[in-house]
Amino acid sequence: LKPAIVIHVVTVNSTFINNTAIANNWSGIYLHNSSGNTVSGNNVSANGESAANDAAGIWITDSVSSTMIINNNASFNIDRGIVVGGFNQTLNNNTVNSNGPWDGLLVVSATNATITNNTVDSNNWNGIDLDNCNFSTVTNNSVSSNSMGGIRISSSSGNTISGNTITNSSNAIYIYSASSNTITGNIATNNSCGIYLY
């Protein structure tokens, strides 16, 4: 086994601060069936054995609610950097880079998520991907040099994407099969396409 830290939580109101989870065979930090947790200041890097494992540096499942994910570094993970589902999640001031082959930050099957002030760059698919998300906010993030899209929204509604800076990606903002979303005040430069609706 590779020497590192893996956390599997089934609890409430727990705090995970300043841990290092490197080179685990699956996800570095994994939260399931819990609420009111804080995940802060952790370094989660190079986790996942292969993309087939469907792993992430930090994985918060859709059975989790009211989690604060702040000031973490998720880099060089195999598959994705951070995956978040559930209700009322907050992602703030995280650094998510060089993950892949998929997204840097995937928010899936989530409601009322807040994604702010994150730096998301050089991931091998989308920088920030909202999939089946509703009434969530993506604001003031720096998103650059992701291979596919900067910010992608699919099968989602009622979300607000504002004040983000997106550079050097294929599509800065890519909206697919989504409705009633608000896109305002974003800066998109040096991308193949600024805003792409499909």
C-alpha atoms as a printed R data frame, in Angstrom:
    type eleno elety resid chain resno       x      y       z
1   ATOM     1    CA   LEU     A     1   0.000  0.000   0.000
2   ATOM     2    CA   LYS     A     2   1.115  3.548  -0.692
3   ATOM     3    CA   PRO     A     3   1.729  5.668   2.431
4   ATOM     4    CA   ALA     A     4  -0.940  8.397   2.622
5   ATOM     5    CA   ILE     A     5  -4.167  9.408   4.361
6   ATOM     6    CA   VAL     A     6  -7.662  8.394   3.245
7   ATOM     7    CA   ILE     A     7 -10.708  9.687   5.128
8   ATOM     8    CA   HIS     A     8 -14.127  8.032   4.781
9   ATOM     9    CA   VAL     A     9 -16.711  9.885   6.857
10  ATOM    10    CA   VAL     A    10 -20.209  8.925   7.932
11  ATOM    11    CA   THR     A    11 -20.832 11.611  10.556
12  ATOM    12    CA   VAL     A    12 -21.935 15.187  11.228
13  ATOM    13    CA   ASN     A    13 -20.183 18.427  12.140
14  ATOM    14    CA   SER     A    14 -16.651 17.111  11.637
15  ATOM    15    CA   THR     A    15 -13.586 19.167  10.725
16  ATOM    16    CA   PHE     A    16 -10.705 18.064   8.501
17  ATOM    17    CA   ILE     A    17  -7.912 20.643   8.507
18  ATOM    18    CA   ASN     A    18  -4.336 20.579   7.185
19  ATOM    19    CA   ASN     A    19  -4.207 16.917   6.207
20  ATOM    20    CA   THR     A    20  -2.051 15.539   3.414
21  ATOM    21    CA   ALA     A    21  -3.517 12.813   1.210
22  ATOM    22    CA   ILE     A    22  -1.091 11.839  -1.548
23  ATOM    23    CA   ALA     A    23  -0.881  8.827  -3.874
24  ATOM    24    CA   ASN     A    24  -3.855  6.858  -2.570
25  ATOM    25    CA   ASN     A    25  -5.291  4.195  -4.837
26  ATOM    26    CA   TRP     A    26  -8.694  5.886  -4.772
27  ATOM    27    CA   SER     A    27  -9.895  9.279  -3.490
28  ATOM    28    CA   GLY     A    28  -7.876 11.283  -0.976
29  ATOM    29    CA   ILE     A    29 -10.789 12.597   1.132
30  ATOM    30    CA   TYR     A    30 -14.245 11.031   0.816
31  ATOM    31    CA   LEU     A    31 -17.391 12.205   2.659
32  ATOM    32    CA   HIS     A    32 -20.650 10.245   2.573
33  ATOM    33    CA   ASN     A    33 -23.971 10.423   4.483
34  ATOM    34    CA   SER     A    34 -22.954 13.429   6.533
35  ATOM    35    CA   SER     A    35 -23.684 17.106   7.116
36  ATOM    36    CA   GLY     A    36 -22.170 20.259   8.556
37  ATOM    37    CA   ASN     A    37 -18.548 19.286   7.856
38  ATOM    38    CA   THR     A    38 -15.548 21.536   7.137
39  ATOM    39    CA   VAL     A    39 -12.754 20.451   4.784
40  ATOM    40    CA   SER     A    40 -10.024 23.103   4.910
41  ATOM    41    CA   GLY     A    41  -6.332 23.543   4.179
42  ATOM    42    CA   ASN     A    42  -5.759 20.018   2.900
43  ATOM    43    CA   ASN     A    43  -3.257 18.966   0.248
44  ATOM    44    CA   VAL     A    44  -4.730 16.191  -1.900
45  ATOM    45    CA   SER     A    45  -2.512 15.216  -4.798
46  ATOM    46    CA   ALA     A    46  -1.816 12.286  -7.137
47  ATOM    47    CA   ASN     A    47  -4.734 10.189  -5.838
48  ATOM    48    CA   GLY     A    48  -6.377  7.502  -7.975
49  ATOM    49    CA   GLU     A    49  -4.786  4.530  -9.645
50  ATOM    50    CA   SER     A    50  -6.450  5.031 -13.033
51  ATOM    51    CA   ALA     A    51  -9.356  6.964 -14.558
52  ATOM    52    CA   ALA     A    52 -11.397  3.747 -14.515
53  ATOM    53    CA   ASN     A    53 -11.518  3.982 -10.698
54  ATOM    54    CA   ASP     A    54 -13.735  7.101 -10.871
55  ATOM    55    CA   ALA     A    55 -11.749  8.789  -8.113
56  ATOM    56    CA   ALA     A    56 -11.038 12.367  -7.007
57  ATOM    57    CA   GLY     A    57  -8.753 14.284  -4.707
58  ATOM    58    CA   ILE     A    58 -11.788 15.333  -2.625
59  ATOM    59    CA   TRP     A    59 -15.128 13.588  -3.134
60  ATOM    60    CA   ILE     A    60 -18.294 14.856  -1.398
61  ATOM    61    CA   THR     A    61 -21.217 12.611  -2.392
62  ATOM    62    CA   ASP     A    62 -24.795 13.698  -3.064
63  ATOM    63    CA   SER     A    63 -25.855 12.311   0.334
64  ATOM    64    CA   VAL     A    64 -23.897 15.136   2.022
65  ATOM    65    CA   SER     A    65 -25.172 18.610   2.910
66  ATOM    66    CA   SER     A    66 -23.873 21.935   4.253
67  ATOM    67    CA   THR     A    67 -20.159 21.285   3.785
68  ATOM    68    CA   MET     A    68 -17.493 24.014   3.697
69  ATOM    69    CA   ILE     A    69 -14.684 23.086   1.268
70  ATOM    70    CA   ILE     A    70 -12.153 25.919   1.589
71  ATOM    71    CA   ASN     A    71  -8.450 26.630   1.028
72  ATOM    72    CA   ASN     A    72  -7.607 23.152  -0.268
73  ATOM    73    CA   ASN     A    73  -5.081 22.188  -2.919
74  ATOM    74    CA   ALA     A    74  -6.263 19.429  -5.291
75  ATOM    75    CA   SER     A    75  -3.648 18.787  -7.956
76  ATOM    76    CA   PHE     A    76  -2.399 15.985 -10.217
77  ATOM    77    CA   ASN     A    77  -5.201 13.605  -9.210
78  ATOM    78    CA   ILE     A    78  -6.088 10.855 -11.646
79  ATOM    79    CA   ASP     A    79  -9.674 11.404 -12.785
80  ATOM    80    CA   ARG     A    80 -10.856 14.656 -11.101
81  ATOM    81    CA   GLY     A    81  -9.671 17.216  -8.572
82  ATOM    82    CA   ILE     A    82 -12.846 17.845  -6.523
83  ATOM    83    CA   VAL     A    83 -16.282 16.227  -6.920
84  ATOM    84    CA   VAL     A    84 -19.225 17.665  -4.974
85  ATOM    85    CA   GLY     A    85 -22.895 16.692  -4.829
86  ATOM    86    CA   GLY     A    86 -25.691 17.291  -2.354
87  ATOM    87    CA   PHE     A    87 -27.339 20.390  -0.916
88  ATOM    88    CA   ASN     A    88 -25.992 23.727   0.273
89  ATOM    89    CA   GLN     A    89 -22.286 23.103  -0.332
90  ATOM    90    CA   THR     A    90 -19.677 25.899  -0.330
91  ATOM    91    CA   LEU     A    91 -16.415 25.761  -2.295
92  ATOM    92    CA   ASN     A    92 -14.205 28.775  -1.691
93  ATOM    93    CA   ASN     A    93 -10.572 29.655  -2.367
94  ATOM    94    CA   ASN     A    94  -9.478 26.188  -3.489
95  ATOM    95    CA   THR     A    95  -6.655 25.580  -5.970
96  ATOM    96    CA   VAL     A    96  -7.551 22.875  -8.476
97  ATOM    97    CA   ASN     A    97  -4.998 22.192 -11.185
98  ATOM    98    CA   SER     A    98  -3.492 19.586 -13.484
99  ATOM    99    CA   ASN     A    99  -6.099 16.911 -12.752
100 ATOM   100    CA   GLY     A   100  -7.356 14.516 -15.363
101 ATOM   101    CA   PRO     A   101  -8.294 13.055 -17.692
102 ATOM   102    CA   TRP     A   102 -11.558 14.638 -16.530
103 ATOM   103    CA   ASP     A   103 -12.737 17.799 -14.807
104 ATOM   104    CA   GLY     A   104 -10.911 19.921 -12.298
105 ATOM   105    CA   LEU     A   105 -14.044 20.664 -10.259
106 ATOM   106    CA   LEU     A   106 -17.240 18.668 -10.906
107 ATOM   107    CA   VAL     A   107 -20.464 19.704  -9.161
108 ATOM   108    CA   VAL     A   108 -23.049 17.007  -9.867
109 ATOM   109    CA   SER     A   109 -26.615 16.429  -8.641
110 ATOM   110    CA   ALA     A   110 -26.312 19.455  -6.386
111 ATOM   111    CA   THR     A   111 -28.688 22.210  -5.267
112 ATOM   112    CA   ASN     A   112 -27.759 25.608  -3.849
113 ATOM   113    CA   ALA     A   113 -23.989 25.186  -4.197
114 ATOM   114    CA   THR     A   114 -21.741 28.242  -3.949
115 ATOM   115    CA   ILE     A   115 -18.472 28.126  -5.923
116 ATOM   116    CA   THR     A   116 -16.410 31.290  -5.380
117 ATOM   117    CA   ASN     A   117 -12.827 32.566  -5.582
118 ATOM   118    CA   ASN     A   118 -11.334 29.268  -6.723
119 ATOM   119    CA   THR     A   119  -8.313 28.971  -9.027
120 ATOM   120    CA   VAL     A   120  -8.928 26.218 -11.565
121 ATOM   121    CA   ASP     A   121  -6.307 25.696 -14.246
122 ATOM   122    CA   SER     A   122  -4.572 23.211 -16.527
123 ATOM   123    CA   ASN     A   123  -7.063 20.375 -16.026
124 ATOM   124    CA   ASN     A   124  -7.455 17.810 -18.789
125 ATOM   125    CA   TRP     A   125 -11.180 18.334 -19.451
126 ATOM   126    CA   ASN     A   126 -13.427 21.107 -18.091
127 ATOM   127    CA   GLY     A   127 -12.270 23.489 -15.392
128 ATOM   128    CA   ILE     A   128 -15.629 23.766 -13.565
129 ATOM   129    CA   ASP     A   129 -18.452 21.433 -14.629
130 ATOM   130    CA   LEU     A   130 -22.034 21.782 -13.355
131 ATOM   131    CA   ASP     A   131 -24.004 18.653 -14.219
132 ATOM   132    CA   ASN     A   132 -27.626 18.326 -13.077
133 ATOM   133    CA   CYS     A   133 -27.228 21.293 -10.724
134 ATOM   134    CA   ASN     A   134 -29.915 23.772  -9.761
135 ATOM   135    CA   PHE     A   135 -29.978 27.189  -8.074
136 ATOM   136    CA   SER     A   136 -26.219 27.326  -7.627
137 ATOM   137    CA   THR     A   137 -23.768 30.228  -7.956
138 ATOM   138    CA   VAL     A   138 -20.379 30.277  -9.694
139 ATOM   139    CA   THR     A   139 -18.699 33.638  -9.086
140 ATOM   140    CA   ASN     A   140 -15.280 35.302  -9.120
141 ATOM   141    CA   ASN     A   141 -13.333 32.195 -10.088
142 ATOM   142    CA   SER     A   142 -10.112 32.251 -12.124
143 ATOM   143    CA   VAL     A   143 -10.333 29.518 -14.760
144 ATOM   144    CA   SER     A   144  -7.514 29.067 -17.264
145 ATOM   145    CA   SER     A   145  -5.818 26.660 -19.652
146 ATOM   146    CA   ASN     A   146  -8.270 23.776 -19.253
147 ATOM   147    CA   SER     A   147  -8.246 21.466 -22.256
148 ATOM   148    CA   MET     A   148 -11.976 21.459 -23.002
149 ATOM   149    CA   GLY     A   149 -14.226 24.074 -21.408
150 ATOM   150    CA   GLY     A   150 -13.575 26.707 -18.789
151 ATOM   151    CA   ILE     A   151 -17.047 26.477 -17.204
152 ATOM   152    CA   ARG     A   152 -19.555 23.897 -18.475
153 ATOM   153    CA   ILE     A   153 -23.254 23.751 -17.538
154 ATOM   154    CA   SER     A   154 -25.385 20.762 -18.546
155 ATOM   155    CA   SER     A   155 -28.877 19.528 -17.615
156 ATOM   156    CA   SER     A   156 -29.072 22.343 -15.065
157 ATOM   157    CA   SER     A   157 -31.344 25.309 -14.331
158 ATOM   158    CA   GLY     A   158 -31.613 28.399 -12.171
159 ATOM   159    CA   ASN     A   159 -27.862 28.865 -11.795
160 ATOM   160    CA   THR     A   160 -25.908 32.137 -11.852
161 ATOM   161    CA   ILE     A   161 -22.484 32.345 -13.505
162 ATOM   162    CA   SER     A   162 -20.975 35.781 -12.881
163 ATOM   163    CA   GLY     A   163 -17.725 37.655 -12.478
164 ATOM   164    CA   ASN     A   164 -15.492 34.784 -13.570
165 ATOM   165    CA   THR     A   165 -12.312 35.202 -15.618
166 ATOM   166    CA   ILE     A   166 -11.852 32.417 -18.177
167 ATOM   167    CA   THR     A   167  -8.801 32.224 -20.447
168 ATOM   168    CA   ASN     A   168  -7.029 29.858 -22.813
169 ATOM   169    CA   SER     A   169  -9.679 27.121 -22.982
170 ATOM   170    CA   SER     A   170 -11.592 25.647 -25.906
171 ATOM   171    CA   ASN     A   171 -14.968 27.102 -24.848
172 ATOM   172    CA   ALA     A   172 -14.930 29.704 -22.089
173 ATOM   173    CA   ILE     A   173 -18.540 28.980 -21.036
174 ATOM   174    CA   TYR     A   174 -20.265 25.950 -22.556
175 ATOM   175    CA   ILE     A   175 -24.024 25.529 -21.950
176 ATOM   176    CA   TYR     A   176 -25.562 22.216 -22.985
177 ATOM   177    CA   SER     A   177 -29.198 21.155 -22.547
178 ATOM   178    CA   ALA     A   178 -29.707 23.710 -19.769
179 ATOM   179    CA   SER     A   179 -32.342 26.377 -19.137
180 ATOM   180    CA   SER     A   180 -33.075 29.504 -17.074
181 ATOM   181    CA   ASN     A   181 -29.455 30.145 -16.112
182 ATOM   182    CA   THR     A   182 -28.043 33.670 -15.725
183 ATOM   183    CA   ILE     A   183 -24.649 34.402 -17.311
184 ATOM   184    CA   THR     A   184 -23.407 37.898 -16.502
185 ATOM   185    CA   GLY     A   185 -20.254 39.954 -16.031
186 ATOM   186    CA   ASN     A   186 -17.744 37.264 -16.969
187 ATOM   187    CA   ILE     A   187 -14.456 37.990 -18.772
188 ATOM   188    CA   ALA     A   188 -13.474 35.498 -21.490
189 ATOM   189    CA   THR     A   189 -10.178 36.003 -23.360
190 ATOM   190    CA   ASN     A   190  -7.991 33.895 -25.668
191 ATOM   191    CA   ASN     A   191 -10.504 31.036 -25.872
192 ATOM   192    CA   SER     A   192 -11.613 29.346 -29.081
193 ATOM   193    CA   CYS     A   193 -15.209 30.363 -28.271
194 ATOM   194    CA   GLY     A   194 -16.474 32.799 -25.653
195 ATOM   195    CA   ILE     A   195 -19.964 31.478 -24.826
196 ATOM   196    CA   TYR     A   196 -21.211 28.356 -26.587
197 ATOM   197    CA   LEU     A   197 -24.874 27.283 -26.385
198 ATOM   198    CA   TYR     A   198 -25.823 23.827 -27.614
